[in-house]
Amino acid sequence: MHFLAYILLYPLLYLISILPFRILYFVSDVLYVLIYRIFGYRKKVVYSNLNLVFPDKSDKEIKRITKVFYHHLCDMIVEAIKSLSISKSEMQKRYKFTNVEVVQNIEAQHKSTILMCAHYGSWEWIFILQTYVKSTGTAVYKPLANKYFDRLVKRIRAKYNSYLISTREIIPTLIKLKRDGIISINGFVSDQSPKLDKAYHWQNFMGVKVPVHTGAEMLAKKLDMAVVFFKVKKVKRGFYETTFETITLTPKAFEDYQITDTFLKLVENQIHEAPEYYLWTHKRWKHKDKAPK
């Protein structure tokens, strides 16, 4: 059944991917009507999240953020599809780095990097970073249920020496890379909510106490990796600008959870600047009522 779904959907997705961006964003506008206005995909979750973390904002402002968010979400969907066929030069034009020398300088020191980010702006095209560095790139991800589409997504990322690794694989993979003397840049989208039985650390995020992932910090300390945050700005439709900020080159010098807390504060600042580009459909605050006193 998975293979049938793949052979039926893949040709359609590829045809969509080769459309000019002008037409592609028309497809996004149609998706917006379907997802937001007709089906109301996770609309209650979005309103609940926004009202929780922005209690001082008016209903009018919450609705404005919501509408812009759903437009952006649909843009990200078609941009992900565009990854099937987009050229390197086109992606470099649309996903720019303001200070790529930050990661290049760390690489020059023969040091691997943990690259931390949030579900903000666009993280789909970050793998184009590999065209500016020599290091092997990895990114932690949740494998897709359909193994054929899972292989497709991995193949897209691998075009530029960037490889998707499941949470089960990440520790042995990074240990092996270090043992073999291979310098790597490793992406962690670290703002999602962990399972309660793996909630080792709780912290205020957007004014609400929640459990937070600490795996990136743990690996940075264990393997002595630099930790860098990347901030994404949506310049205009289809164009993004990413800025790197070094959290630390010496993670072992930090107290436990200090790196994680610093990351969360940077994410908060980013959200406050333009909240409409955060992924509000995630149930990020679902465990708030279980926070330790």
C-alpha positions in Angstrom: 0.0 0.0 0.0 2.9 2.3 0.8 4.5 1.7 -2.6 1.2 2.3 -4.3 0.8 5.6 -2.6 4.3 6.5 -3.6 4.0 5.7 -7.3 0.7 7.6 -7.4 1.8 10.7 -5.5 5.4 11.1 -6.5 4.7 12.1 -10.2 2.2 14.7 -9.0 4.6 16.1 -6.4 7.4 16.3 -9.0 5.2 18.1 -11.5 4.3 20.6 -8.8 8.0 21.0 -7.9 8.9 22.1 -11.4 6.3 24.9 -11.5 7.6 28.5 -11.5 7.5 30.0 -8.1 4.8 32.4 -9.2 2.4 29.5 -9.9 3.7 27.6 -6.9 2.6 30.3 -4.6 -0.8 30.3 -6.3 -1.0 26.6 -5.2 -0.1 27.8 -1.7 -2.9 30.3 -1.7 -5.4 27.5 -2.7 -3.9 25.3 0.1 -4.5 28.2 2.5 -8.2 28.3 1.7 -8.5 24.5 2.2 -6.3 24.2 5.3 -7.4 27.3 7.2 -10.8 28.3 6.0 -12.4 25.0 5.0 -10.9 22.3 7.1 -9.5 24.5 9.9 -6.5 22.3 10.4 -5.5 22.5 14.1 -7.0 25.9 14.3 -8.1 25.4 17.9 -4.5 24.4 18.8 -3.1 27.5 17.2 -5.6 29.9 18.9 -5.0 28.1 22.2 -1.2 28.4 21.9 -1.3 32.1 20.9 -3.7 33.1 23.7 -1.6 31.2 26.2 1.7 32.9 25.5 0.3 36.3 24.4 -2.4 37.0 27.0 -2.0 40.8 26.4 -2.7 40.7 22.7 -6.1 41.6 21.4 -8.4 39.1 19.6 -7.8 41.2 16.4 -4.0 40.8 16.7 -4.3 37.0 17.5 -6.4 36.6 14.4 -3.9 38.6 12.3 -1.0 36.4 13.5 -3.0 33.3 12.8 -3.9 34.2 9.3 -0.3 35.1 8.4 0.9 31.9 10.1 -1.3 29.7 8.0 -0.2 31.5 4.8 3.4 30.9 5.8 2.7 27.2 6.7 1.3 26.7 3.2 4.3 28.4 1.7 6.5 26.0 3.6 4.6 23.0 2.2 5.1 24.0 -1.4 8.7 25.0 -0.7 9.3 21.5 0.7 7.9 20.1 -2.5 10.0 22.4 -4.6 13.1 20.8 -3.0 12.6 17.9 -5.3 13.8 19.8 -8.3 15.2 23.2 -7.2 18.7 24.0 -8.4 21.6 24.8 -6.1 21.9 28.3 -7.5 18.2 29.0 -7.0 18.3 27.8 -3.4 21.4 29.8 -2.7 19.6 32.9 -4.0 16.6 32.3 -1.9 18.2 31.0 1.3 21.1 33.3 2.2 23.5 33.4 5.2 24.6 36.7 6.6 27.6 35.4 8.5 28.5 31.8 7.2 32.0 32.5 8.3 30.9 31.7 11.9 30.5 28.0 11.0 33.5 28.1 8.6 35.8 29.4 11.3 34.7 26.6 13.7 35.3 24.1 10.9 38.8 25.5 10.4 39.5 24.7 14.0 38.8 21.1 13.2 35.8 21.2 15.5 32.4 19.7 14.9 29.2 21.7 15.5 25.8 21.2 17.0 23.5 23.6 15.1 20.4 24.4 17.1 17.2 25.9 15.7 13.5 26.1 16.3 10.4 25.4 14.2 10.6 29.0 13.0 10.8 30.6 9.6 12.1 27.9 7.3 14.3 25.0 8.3 13.5 23.0 5.1 16.3 24.6 3.0 19.0 24.9 5.7 20.8 21.9 4.1 22.1 24.3 1.4 24.6 25.3 4.1 26.6 22.3 3.0 27.6 24.1 -0.2 29.6 26.6 1.9 31.5 24.1 4.1 33.5 20.9 3.8 32.0 19.2 6.8 29.6 16.3 6.7 26.1 17.4 7.6 23.6 15.5 9.7 20.1 16.4 10.9 18.0 14.6 13.5 14.5 13.7 12.2 11.5 11.5 12.7 11.4 8.8 10.0 8.3 8.9 7.8 5.8 6.0 8.1 6.0 5.4 4.3 9.5 4.0 3.7 9.5 5.1 0.1 8.9 8.7 0.8 11.3 8.4 3.7 14.0 7.4 1.2 13.0 10.2 -1.1 13.5 12.8 1.6 16.8 11.4 2.6 17.9 11.4 -1.0 17.0 15.1 -1.4 19.1 16.0 1.6 22.0 13.9 0.5 22.5 15.9 -2.7 24.6 18.3 -0.7 26.4 15.9 1.7 23.7 16.2 4.3 22.2 13.1 5.9 19.0 12.6 8.0 19.5 10.5 11.1 16.8 9.2 13.4 17.0 9.8 17.2 18.0 6.2 17.7 20.9 6.6 15.3 22.3 10.0 16.3 24.4 9.0 19.4 26.3 6.1 17.7 26.6 8.1 14.5 28.2 11.1 16.1 30.5 9.0 18.3 31.7 7.1 15.1 32.3 10.4 13.2 34.4 11.7 16.1 36.3 8.4 16.4 37.0 8.5 12.7 38.2 12.1 12.9 35.4 13.4 10.6 34.3 17.0 11.2 30.5 17.4 11.1 27.7 19.9 11.4 24.7 18.5 13.1 21.2 20.0 13.0 18.9 19.8 16.0 15.3 21.3 15.9 15.2 21.4 19.7 12.0 23.3 20.6 9.5 20.5 20.5 8.0 18.9 23.6 9.7 15.6 24.8 7.8 12.7 26.2 7.1 13.1 30.0 9.2 10.0 30.8 12.2 11.8 29.1 11.6 15.2 30.7 14.8 15.7 32.6 14.6 19.5 32.6 11.7 22.0 32.8 12.0 25.7 32.0 9.9 28.7 31.3 9.3 29.1 27.6 7.2 32.1 26.4 6.1 32.5 30.0 5.0 28.9 30.6 6.9 26.2 32.3 7.4 23.2 30.0 9.7 20.2 29.6 12.5 20.7 27.1 14.8 18.5 25.1 18.4 18.4 26.4 19.9 16.0 23.9 21.8 18.6 21.9 23.5 19.9 25.0 24.3 16.4 26.3 26.0 15.4 23.0 27.9 18.7 22.7 29.4 18.1 26.2 30.0 14.4 25.6 31.8 15.0 22.2 33.2 18.5 22.9 31.3 20.1 20.0 30.7 23.8 19.4 27.1 24.9 19.9 25.6 27.4 17.4 22.1 28.8 17.1 20.8 29.8 13.7 18.1 32.5 13.4 15.9 32.6 10.3 14.3 35.7 9.0 11.6 35.6 6.3 12.6 38.5 4.1 9.7 38.1 1.7 7.8 35.2 0.1 10.2 32.5 -0.9 13.3 34.3 0.5 15.0 33.7 3.8 18.0 35.1 5.6 19.8 33.1 8.3 22.2 34.4 10.9 24.4 32.3 13.1 25.1 33.0 16.8 27.7 31.0 18.7 26.4 29.9 22.1 29.7 28.3 23.1 32.9 26.7 21.8 33.6 25.1 25.1 30.3 23.3 26.2 31.9 21.5 29.1 32.5 24.9 30.8 28.7 25.4 31.2 26.6 24.1 34.0 24.0 21.5 33.2 21.1 22.9 31.2 22.6 26.4 30.8 23.2 25.8 27.1 19.6 24.6 26.6 18.2 27.6 28.6 20.3 30.0 26.5 18.9 28.4 23.3 15.3 28.8 24.6 15.9 32.5 25.3 17.2 33.0 21.8 14.1 31.3 20.4 11.8 33.4 22.5 13.5 36.6 21.2 12.9 35.4 17.7 9.3 34.6 18.3 8.6 38.0 19.9 10.1 39.8 16.8 7.7 38.1 14.4 5.4 35.5 16.0 3.6 34.7 12.8 6.5 32.5 11.6 6.6 30.1 14.5 5.0 26.6 14.1 1.9 27.2 16.2 0.3 23.9 15.2 2.6 22.0 17.5 1.2 21.1 20.9 4.3 22.7 22.5 2.7 23.5 25.8 0.6 20.3 26.2 2.4 19.2 29.5 2.2 22.6 31.2 -0.2 21.3 33.9 2.3 18.6 34.9 5.1 21.0 35.6 6.9 20.2 38.9 6.2 22.7 41.7 
